[in-house]
């Protein structure tokens, strides 16, 4: 009986030591990120970004969608970190406009496919497939999803209604 209790105690101590090691390794990894990079993604983040480089919208300028009605690549010379993602801009003026009013230029539904959100799912979108509707920027995975979202006005209300639930399911 004593041997079994001693074995159980050793097993528990080993498990606790392993957990402590994993926690320390995770903590040290997060603290050794190169300067200027955003923190590692966490559970429940709601902005679509590239997990390898932290870029929002694959590095495209969010302001240019409104000004140029086009997907314009941002430059590393004009970037800033906002809400845990690196945003790039085509010019200092676009970067400054975003810095002053990010809520105006940030895409709806975290940049995820708006049709997917209407269907209750977070689906990565293509930054070349977008629509500015009123003063809101939306992204889509395919031309078909874009066309569907533009043609069926009820999808916008459905996506808006479902976004809070979809947002909580995102693990990035």
Buried (B, 14 or more C-beta within 10 A) or exposed (E): EEEEEEEEEEEEEEEEEEEEEEEEEEEEEEEEEEEEEBEBBEEEBBBBBBEEEBBBBBBBBBBBBBBEEEBBBBBEEBBBBBBBBBBBBBBEEBBEBBEEEBEBBBBBBBBBBBBBBBBBEBBEBBBEBBBEEEEBBBBBBBEEBBEBBBEEEEBBEBBBEBBEEBBEEBEB
